[in-house]
Each structure stands twice: as C-alpha cells, then as structure tokens.
Amino acid sequence: MEKSSQYQSQKAKKVIIEYILNEQLEPHEALPGELVLMELFSMSRYAVREALTILEQEKIIYKVRGKGTFVNRRPFKMESGLERLESITTTISKASLTPGTRWIGIEFLDADKEVRKNLMLEENEKVVTFKRMRLADDRFAAYCVDTIPFKYLQEVPTSIEEESMFTFLGEKYGIHIESSTTSIEPARPTFEMLDKLQVEDSMLLTLLTQIHYDRNRTPIIYSLDYFNPNVIKFNINRVRS
C-alpha cells in the first residue's frame, strides 16, 4: 500500500472511531453502510473499505454477510494534558482502566551520542534501558523506552514490580521526577516494535521524546514513548500572549 493510501485509510479509521464514540454506539449496534460513510466523511470507497478491514482485525467491529457492519466493542480514548507531568500508569488509571505491562527487556549499555547529550554524560558512561509495552485493559497503549544512567542505580534490575517508572525510582532509589521537556511528533513503528509487538507497519503513532528531571534539575530519564493514538489522546492548552 502506498503512503498516501495508508494515510487515507488511517484517517478514515480515525474518523469512524470518532463516529462510534460520538454517536455512543453500543456493541451489536449497526454502522452505516460504506456508501453512507463515504458521503458522510467525504472519503473514497477504498479508504473506507480499508479502514473497516483494519477495525475488524482489531475486533472493534464485525461484519454479518447480507446484514451489515456492527460494533463489537466500543473503542476508547484517554485524554491527557501535556502541561501536567504524570506517569502513563496514572493516565490509564484516571480513565478507570486497568494499567498493565509487558516487558520487552532491560539492557545494560554504553551510552550513545544522543543519550550522552540529553543526559549530560561522559563518553564512557553506562546506562540501563528499560523497554516495555504499556497496556490499558489489555490493549496496546504505548511502547516505552526509558534510559537511565547506571550511576544513579548502581545495579541492573532484573525485574520491576511497580507499574510506574516514577514510583519505582522514588521508592527504591529516592529519585523523584518533578519536571520534563517534551517534543512530540508522528512516527511509524520501529523495527523492534514490528518484531516484538507484532504491530502493523502502517500504524501511525504519537512519539513523545522526553527528558525527565529531578528536583535539582538533574536529567534522570531519557524517554522515547510511542503512544497508540486510538487509545491515548493528548491535549495542549495554549494561550495568546
């Protein structure tokens, strides 16, 4: 599928999800037919058809031959304001959903150039990188890659009981995260995500690249967080100066 076609399909998928949410359709209620959806959203037949196929694969809708397309389960979105720093665990819990974690790995590495720059490290310093898939009611919400200087941990943890990285650092090491700088951009899944998470390569994600600081303004965590926009939606409050 060409990039323009992928974009149109993903756009149609997003619009159909918004329609289900806004119309408050319940499981087993019918969606409008393809022609109606095309006219309603000014989308091509191809984009609508591909979007419905993706939604069927994700178990959000199902089709009955000769009868139409129906809601299988309501999609959900959590909204979080970027101006407030909180853990992904907190964001999921505040939406009355159950947070979960699937561990991909914990790695002991030499800090690369990008990490050294963002965490203000010397050339030969080591880091510990935590890779996790975060879940909301067992559904993929985010893929998180958190890198922390080894000197702050003095060990390579073999496991973490806490869902929240902020809670883990606070309770075990007395490190309290109080602020962050964040950049936000669209992204495709990485090769590792395609391999480990089995996500679609056409999936559009929201990438938050973050540096988390403690109360002394020391950079503690360099994070790459790939959010599923069909689950977590971010709001940004802006004011005119």
C-alpha beads as a LAMMPS data file, in Angstrom:
LAMMPS data file: protein, C-alpha beads

241 atoms
240 bonds

1 atom types
1 bond types

-500.0 500.0 xlo xhi
-500.0 500.0 ylo yhi
-500.0 500.0 zlo zhi

Masses

1 110.0

Atoms # bond

1 1 1 0.000 0.000 0.000
2 1 1 1.374 3.437 -0.976
3 1 1 1.971 6.041 1.736
4 1 1 -0.875 8.281 0.503
5 1 1 -3.275 5.327 0.564
6 1 1 -2.078 4.338 4.048
7 1 1 -2.664 7.887 5.263
8 1 1 -6.192 7.969 3.837
9 1 1 -7.022 4.580 5.367
10 1 1 -5.714 5.603 8.785
11 1 1 -7.588 8.900 8.531
12 1 1 -10.806 7.061 7.669
13 1 1 -10.228 4.663 10.564
14 1 1 -9.826 7.572 12.980
15 1 1 -12.992 9.257 11.691
16 1 1 -15.030 6.051 12.025
17 1 1 -13.785 5.562 15.586
18 1 1 -14.794 9.144 16.418
19 1 1 -18.209 8.459 14.889
20 1 1 -18.715 5.380 17.081
21 1 1 -17.708 7.353 20.185
22 1 1 -19.689 10.494 19.374
23 1 1 -22.832 8.544 18.464
24 1 1 -22.328 6.406 21.578
25 1 1 -22.885 3.216 19.614
26 1 1 -23.043 0.145 21.822
27 1 1 -21.888 -3.393 20.987
28 1 1 -24.015 -5.021 18.263
29 1 1 -25.417 -1.699 17.028
30 1 1 -25.084 -1.210 13.275
31 1 1 -22.756 1.183 11.495
32 1 1 -23.927 3.000 8.357
33 1 1 -23.088 1.279 5.075
34 1 1 -19.969 2.004 3.048
35 1 1 -21.711 4.455 0.699
36 1 1 -23.152 6.424 3.607
37 1 1 -19.753 6.566 5.331
38 1 1 -18.150 7.741 2.066
39 1 1 -20.644 10.598 1.755
40 1 1 -20.661 11.395 5.460
41 1 1 -16.883 11.793 5.713
42 1 1 -16.029 12.695 2.078
43 1 1 -13.755 9.647 1.816
44 1 1 -13.058 7.305 -1.084
45 1 1 -14.550 3.814 -1.169
46 1 1 -11.027 2.367 -0.942
47 1 1 -10.149 4.336 2.221
48 1 1 -13.430 3.428 3.946
49 1 1 -13.148 -0.229 2.987
50 1 1 -9.533 -0.478 4.198
51 1 1 -10.426 1.318 7.446
52 1 1 -13.274 -1.127 8.106
53 1 1 -10.928 -4.056 7.417
54 1 1 -8.420 -2.730 9.956
55 1 1 -11.143 -2.130 12.549
56 1 1 -12.431 -5.662 12.009
57 1 1 -8.912 -7.050 12.539
58 1 1 -8.713 -5.051 15.790
59 1 1 -12.037 -6.583 16.907
60 1 1 -13.741 -3.180 17.153
61 1 1 -16.342 -4.097 14.521
62 1 1 -17.641 -7.282 12.919
63 1 1 -19.487 -7.979 9.692
64 1 1 -22.516 -10.174 9.072
65 1 1 -22.935 -11.241 5.472
66 1 1 -26.054 -9.715 3.976
67 1 1 -26.850 -7.671 7.096
68 1 1 -24.070 -5.118 7.527
69 1 1 -21.323 -3.965 9.875
70 1 1 -21.768 -3.853 13.644
71 1 1 -19.880 -2.588 16.687
72 1 1 -18.133 -5.419 18.517
73 1 1 -16.784 -3.292 21.359
74 1 1 -16.579 0.421 21.881
75 1 1 -13.114 1.856 21.241
76 1 1 -11.789 4.072 23.979
77 1 1 -9.549 7.078 24.204
78 1 1 -7.841 8.543 27.206
79 1 1 -7.157 12.251 27.169
80 1 1 -4.156 13.729 28.940
81 1 1 -2.914 17.302 29.071
82 1 1 0.773 17.601 28.201
83 1 1 1.169 20.558 30.528
84 1 1 0.807 18.204 33.525
85 1 1 3.574 15.656 34.158
86 1 1 2.187 12.283 35.185
87 1 1 3.108 8.672 34.589
88 1 1 1.403 6.562 31.934
89 1 1 0.131 4.372 34.757
90 1 1 -1.637 7.375 36.284
91 1 1 -3.111 8.425 32.929
92 1 1 -4.552 4.948 32.358
93 1 1 -5.857 4.606 35.917
94 1 1 -7.575 8.010 35.812
95 1 1 -9.559 6.765 32.806
96 1 1 -10.931 3.940 35.007
97 1 1 -8.944 1.381 33.031
98 1 1 -6.519 -1.237 34.291
99 1 1 -2.846 -0.480 33.533
100 1 1 -0.601 -3.355 32.586
101 1 1 2.926 -4.017 31.390
102 1 1 4.509 -6.479 29.019
103 1 1 8.266 -6.415 29.473
104 1 1 10.395 -6.449 26.330
105 1 1 13.742 -6.220 28.107
106 1 1 16.210 -4.498 30.457
107 1 1 19.586 -3.717 28.869
108 1 1 22.979 -2.578 30.223
109 1 1 24.632 -0.459 27.516
110 1 1 27.234 2.134 26.650
111 1 1 25.518 5.491 26.333
112 1 1 25.323 6.517 22.678
113 1 1 25.877 10.069 21.477
114 1 1 22.198 11.066 21.657
115 1 1 21.767 9.709 25.186
116 1 1 25.011 11.317 26.400
117 1 1 23.892 14.665 25.039
118 1 1 20.442 14.553 26.647
119 1 1 21.523 13.078 29.988
120 1 1 24.761 15.099 30.204
121 1 1 27.010 12.031 30.436
122 1 1 30.693 11.438 29.768
123 1 1 31.786 9.342 26.786
124 1 1 32.378 6.038 28.606
125 1 1 29.390 6.113 30.940
126 1 1 26.953 3.207 31.121
127 1 1 23.163 3.325 31.079
128 1 1 20.290 0.970 31.821
129 1 1 17.481 0.909 29.253
130 1 1 14.010 -0.386 30.135
131 1 1 11.727 -1.447 27.267
132 1 1 8.049 -2.049 27.953
133 1 1 4.716 -2.264 26.204
134 1 1 2.095 -0.488 28.308
135 1 1 -1.446 -1.819 28.258
136 1 1 -4.859 -0.363 29.068
137 1 1 -7.406 -3.105 29.770
138 1 1 -5.007 -5.471 27.970
139 1 1 -4.911 -3.266 24.851
140 1 1 -1.709 -1.752 23.427
141 1 1 -1.467 1.826 24.726
142 1 1 2.227 2.695 24.389
143 1 1 5.719 1.355 23.801
144 1 1 8.168 2.929 26.243
145 1 1 11.961 3.028 26.060
146 1 1 13.361 4.601 29.240
147 1 1 17.117 5.104 29.611
148 1 1 18.687 5.936 33.000
149 1 1 22.387 6.483 33.882
150 1 1 23.804 3.448 35.659
151 1 1 25.483 5.695 38.250
152 1 1 22.082 6.538 39.749
153 1 1 21.072 2.895 40.105
154 1 1 24.407 1.139 40.814
155 1 1 22.791 -2.101 39.666
156 1 1 20.917 -3.578 36.729
157 1 1 17.446 -4.547 37.995
158 1 1 16.279 -7.948 36.812
159 1 1 12.622 -7.000 37.275
160 1 1 10.407 -4.140 38.445
161 1 1 7.274 -4.779 40.451
162 1 1 5.844 -1.284 40.133
163 1 1 3.879 -0.347 37.008
164 1 1 5.140 3.246 37.172
165 1 1 8.800 4.084 36.490
166 1 1 8.372 7.269 38.550
167 1 1 7.154 5.224 41.537
168 1 1 9.980 2.689 41.092
169 1 1 12.673 5.385 41.128
170 1 1 11.109 7.216 44.057
171 1 1 10.549 4.229 46.314
172 1 1 13.749 2.273 45.575
173 1 1 16.327 4.999 44.921
174 1 1 14.835 8.159 46.417
175 1 1 14.844 9.823 42.983
176 1 1 11.767 11.990 42.471
177 1 1 10.896 13.181 38.982
178 1 1 9.448 16.675 39.043
179 1 1 9.668 18.112 35.529
180 1 1 10.374 17.255 31.915
181 1 1 10.995 18.706 28.488
182 1 1 8.985 17.092 25.702
183 1 1 8.902 17.093 21.934
184 1 1 6.008 15.496 20.063
185 1 1 5.854 14.177 16.514
186 1 1 4.164 11.482 14.411
187 1 1 6.100 8.248 13.947
188 1 1 5.948 4.800 12.437
189 1 1 6.713 1.648 14.445
190 1 1 10.404 0.825 14.797
191 1 1 11.785 -2.482 13.506
192 1 1 11.927 -3.700 17.108
193 1 1 8.248 -2.889 17.619
194 1 1 7.310 -4.730 14.429
195 1 1 9.253 -7.760 15.662
196 1 1 8.409 -7.777 19.372
197 1 1 4.945 -6.219 19.469
198 1 1 3.564 -7.518 16.171
199 1 1 2.010 -4.145 15.323
200 1 1 1.126 -3.165 11.747
201 1 1 3.879 -1.298 9.884
202 1 1 1.248 1.152 8.590
203 1 1 0.228 2.149 12.127
204 1 1 0.624 5.841 12.946
205 1 1 1.914 6.582 16.455
206 1 1 2.471 9.673 18.568
207 1 1 6.110 9.844 19.677
208 1 1 6.971 11.798 22.810
209 1 1 10.714 12.298 23.227
210 1 1 11.252 13.369 26.829
211 1 1 13.977 14.258 29.294
212 1 1 12.802 13.873 32.887
213 1 1 14.480 15.884 35.666
214 1 1 14.595 15.553 39.444
215 1 1 14.030 18.435 41.889
216 1 1 17.644 19.595 41.400
217 1 1 17.100 19.840 37.639
218 1 1 19.370 16.842 37.036
219 1 1 18.403 14.863 33.912
220 1 1 17.457 11.362 35.072
221 1 1 15.459 9.628 32.312
222 1 1 15.677 9.903 28.543
223 1 1 12.403 8.507 27.201
224 1 1 11.066 7.538 23.814
225 1 1 7.347 6.871 24.273
226 1 1 5.343 5.676 21.267
227 1 1 1.648 6.167 22.018
228 1 1 -1.249 4.484 20.254
229 1 1 -3.449 7.498 19.313
230 1 1 -6.516 5.257 19.182
231 1 1 -6.099 4.766 22.940
232 1 1 -4.341 7.849 24.345
233 1 1 -5.046 11.347 23.061
234 1 1 -3.069 14.370 24.252
235 1 1 -4.431 17.871 24.716
236 1 1 -2.296 21.019 24.659
237 1 1 -3.617 24.186 26.263
238 1 1 -2.422 27.347 24.504
239 1 1 -2.954 31.000 25.288
240 1 1 -2.387 34.093 23.190
241 1 1 0.406 36.318 24.505

Bonds

1 1 1 2
2 1 2 3
3 1 3 4
4 1 4 5
5 1 5 6
6 1 6 7
7 1 7 8
8 1 8 9
9 1 9 10
10 1 10 11
11 1 11 12
12 1 12 13
13 1 13 14
14 1 14 15
15 1 15 16
16 1 16 17
17 1 17 18
18 1 18 19
19 1 19 20
20 1 20 21
21 1 21 22
22 1 22 23
23 1 23 24
24 1 24 25
25 1 25 26
26 1 26 27
27 1 27 28
28 1 28 29
29 1 29 30
30 1 30 31
31 1 31 32
32 1 32 33
33 1 33 34
34 1 34 35
35 1 35 36
36 1 36 37
37 1 37 38
38 1 38 39
39 1 39 40
40 1 40 41
41 1 41 42
42 1 42 43
43 1 43 44
44 1 44 45
45 1 45 46
46 1 46 47
47 1 47 48
48 1 48 49
49 1 49 50
50 1 50 51
51 1 51 52
52 1 52 53
53 1 53 54
54 1 54 55
55 1 55 56
56 1 56 57
57 1 57 58
58 1 58 59
59 1 59 60
60 1 60 61
61 1 61 62
62 1 62 63
63 1 63 64
64 1 64 65
65 1 65 66
66 1 66 67
67 1 67 68
68 1 68 69
69 1 69 70
70 1 70 71
71 1 71 72
72 1 72 73
73 1 73 74
74 1 74 75
75 1 75 76
76 1 76 77
77 1 77 78
78 1 78 79
79 1 79 80
80 1 80 81
81 1 81 82
82 1 82 83
83 1 83 84
84 1 84 85
85 1 85 86
86 1 86 87
87 1 87 88
88 1 88 89
89 1 89 90
90 1 90 91
91 1 91 92
92 1 92 93
93 1 93 94
94 1 94 95
95 1 95 96
96 1 96 97
97 1 97 98
98 1 98 99
99 1 99 100
100 1 100 101
101 1 101 102
102 1 102 103
103 1 103 104
104 1 104 105
105 1 105 106
106 1 106 107
107 1 107 108
108 1 108 109
109 1 109 110
110 1 110 111
111 1 111 112
112 1 112 113
113 1 113 114
114 1 114 115
115 1 115 116
116 1 116 117
117 1 117 118
118 1 118 119
119 1 119 120
120 1 120 121
121 1 121 122
122 1 122 123
123 1 123 124
124 1 124 125
125 1 125 126
126 1 126 127
127 1 127 128
128 1 128 129
129 1 129 130
130 1 130 131
131 1 131 132
132 1 132 133
133 1 133 134
134 1 134 135
135 1 135 136
136 1 136 137
137 1 137 138
138 1 138 139
139 1 139 140
140 1 140 141
141 1 141 142
142 1 142 143
143 1 143 144
144 1 144 145
145 1 145 146
146 1 146 147
147 1 147 148
148 1 148 149
149 1 149 150
150 1 150 151
151 1 151 152
152 1 152 153
153 1 153 154
154 1 154 155
155 1 155 156
156 1 156 157
157 1 157 158
158 1 158 159
159 1 159 160
160 1 160 161
161 1 161 162
162 1 162 163
163 1 163 164
164 1 164 165
165 1 165 166
166 1 166 167
167 1 167 168
168 1 168 169
169 1 169 170
170 1 170 171
171 1 171 172
172 1 172 173
173 1 173 174
174 1 174 175
175 1 175 176
176 1 176 177
177 1 177 178
178 1 178 179
179 1 179 180
180 1 180 181
181 1 181 182
182 1 182 183
183 1 183 184
184 1 184 185
185 1 185 186
186 1 186 187
187 1 187 188
188 1 188 189
189 1 189 190
190 1 190 191
191 1 191 192
192 1 192 193
193 1 193 194
194 1 194 195
195 1 195 196
196 1 196 197
197 1 197 198
198 1 198 199
199 1 199 200
200 1 200 201
201 1 201 202
202 1 202 203
203 1 203 204
204 1 204 205
205 1 205 206
206 1 206 207
207 1 207 208
208 1 208 209
209 1 209 210
210 1 210 211
211 1 211 212
212 1 212 213
213 1 213 214
214 1 214 215
215 1 215 216
216 1 216 217
217 1 217 218
218 1 218 219
219 1 219 220
220 1 220 221
221 1 221 222
222 1 222 223
223 1 223 224
224 1 224 225
225 1 225 226
226 1 226 227
227 1 227 228
228 1 228 229
229 1 229 230
230 1 230 231
231 1 231 232
232 1 232 233
233 1 233 234
234 1 234 235
235 1 235 236
236 1 236 237
237 1 237 238
238 1 238 239
239 1 239 240
240 1 240 241
